[in-house]
Amino acid sequence: MARLRRIARHHRYALMKTGTYYVMHITVAAAVAYAVTGNFWAALTLSLLEPTVQAVAYFFHERAWARVLTRRAASSGAANTLTAAPAA
């Protein structure tokens, strides 16, 4: 449990962003599903299932892009160090 808390604290911003995206996505999905089906229960089911899967995927998508940007910054920093002129 402590490990989960540590992970949640470390990724707090991404988790909050994911949570607000999830609520917005459920609202939009419910409205679209109801407009298409005219059935409240079908709309509710679809609006909970699809955004839940999307929210999990979004969290990992954000983590992957953060890793890419970190690696890119590290490699460009290393490249600049290697190509920089020696100090006089």
Sequence and secondary structure as in RCSB ss.txt:
>XXXX:A:sequence
MARLRRIARHHRYALMKTGTYYVMHITVAAAVAYAVTGNFWAALTLSLLEPTVQAVAYFFHERAWARVLTRRAAS
SGAANTLTAAPAA
>XXXX:A:secstr
 HHHHHHHHHTHHHHHHHHHHHHHHHHHHHHHHHHHH  HHHHHHHHHHHHHHHHHHHHHHHHHHHHHHHHHHHH
HHHHHHHHS    
